[in-house]
Amino acid sequence: MSEPEFPRTIGKVAARELAAHGYTTFDSLTAVSAKELLKIHGVGPKAIRILGEELAAQGKTYAAD
């Protein structure tokens, strides 16, 4: 499993669970909706907000619901 590029501020559990589901890069998050990510154990609204802000800074977004 590759090391995720996500900021540590999302929490270790959220980063680990995202990586376990194959989400290790910001590009990988553009293929899934925030609603789907929230279904992953350990990924909460704070992580979704932080990741969404970083995606926006890169000119990207989560996939539509």
C-alpha positions as CSV (number, residue, x, y, z in Angstrom):
1,M,0.0,0.0,0.0
2,S,1.4,3.4,-1.0
3,E,1.7,6.3,1.4
4,P,-1.2,8.7,1.0
5,E,-0.4,12.3,0.0
6,F,-3.1,13.7,2.2
7,P,-2.5,16.2,5.0
8,R,-1.9,14.8,8.5
9,T,-4.7,17.1,9.7
10,I,-7.3,14.6,8.5
11,G,-6.2,12.1,11.1
12,K,-4.3,8.8,10.9
13,V,-7.4,6.7,10.9
14,A,-9.0,8.6,8.0
15,A,-5.8,8.5,6.0
16,R,-5.3,4.8,6.6
17,E,-8.9,3.9,5.7
18,L,-8.8,6.0,2.6
19,A,-5.6,4.2,1.5
20,A,-7.1,0.8,2.3
21,H,-9.9,1.7,-0.1
22,G,-7.5,2.7,-2.8
23,Y,-7.6,6.5,-2.3
24,T,-4.0,7.7,-1.9
25,T,-3.9,10.7,-4.1
26,F,-6.1,13.8,-4.6
27,D,-6.7,12.7,-8.2
28,S,-8.2,9.5,-6.9
29,L,-10.7,11.5,-4.8
30,T,-12.1,13.1,-8.0
31,A,-13.6,9.8,-9.0
32,V,-15.7,9.4,-5.8
33,S,-18.3,11.6,-4.1
34,A,-17.9,13.0,-0.6
35,K,-21.1,11.2,0.2
36,E,-19.5,7.8,-0.7
37,L,-16.3,8.7,1.2
38,L,-18.3,9.4,4.3
39,K,-19.5,5.7,4.3
40,I,-15.9,4.6,5.0
41,H,-15.3,3.9,8.6
42,G,-13.1,6.6,10.1
43,V,-13.7,9.2,7.5
44,G,-15.8,12.0,8.9
45,P,-17.0,15.5,8.0
46,K,-13.8,17.1,9.1
47,A,-11.6,15.0,6.8
48,I,-14.1,15.6,3.9
49,R,-13.9,19.3,4.5
50,I,-10.1,19.4,4.7
51,L,-9.7,17.2,1.6
52,G,-12.3,19.2,-0.2
53,E,-10.5,22.5,0.5
54,E,-7.2,21.0,-0.8
55,L,-9.0,19.7,-3.9
56,A,-10.5,23.2,-4.5
57,A,-7.0,24.7,-4.1
58,Q,-5.8,22.4,-6.9
59,G,-8.8,23.3,-9.1
60,K,-10.5,19.9,-8.5
61,T,-13.6,18.6,-6.9
62,Y,-15.1,15.3,-5.6
63,A,-17.3,13.5,-8.1
64,A,-20.9,14.5,-8.2
65,D,-23.3,12.5,-5.9
